[in-house]
Amino acid sequence: MDSLIGTYECKVDAKGRLMMPAALKKQLSPVLQDGFVLRRSVFQKCLELYPMQEWQNVMQKVNKLNRFKKKNNDFIRRFTAGVKMVEVDLNGRLLIPKDLTVFANISKHIVVASAIHIVEIWDKDLYEQVISDAALDFADLAEEVMGQDDDDHGLS
């Protein structure tokens, strides 16, 4: 699957269902029938939606961890805490389970944002705050992460 593109403002209905944005649904169309895994983000108060194949790729790495090491076992438990299999229904809606809605402080207005091969689901106000806070340090972060002088020619 190619990298996903786009950030979309959406609404969640009273039952916790998100209508998938048409442009994102089109990008995900080759994998819609396989389903998704929805989980808590490690670093932020948002949710991560993994197409099933992408989740399998991550789990291949996780499955290589030695479970007889306590830190590995603790990581696996926390990484998979609250993980749910979800599907997009025939009407193009995705049900966000209540426990994950509570974790991410999701209210009516949300942002669905592409993050390479996964989709992040944010409460709109929290997303705006994180993006605003991150903007102050983004130039330094971009230089540190992407500005190496090795054989990479950069993005521009």
Buried (B, 14 or more C-beta within 10 A) or exposed (E): EEEBEEBBEBEBEEEBBBBBBEEBBEBBEEBBEBBBBBBBBEEBBBBBBBBBEBBEEBBEEEEEBEEEEEEBEEBBEEBEEBBBEBBBEEEBBBBBBEEBBEBBEBEEBBBBBBBEBBBBBBBBEBBEEBBEEEEEEEEEEEEEEEEEEEEEEEEE
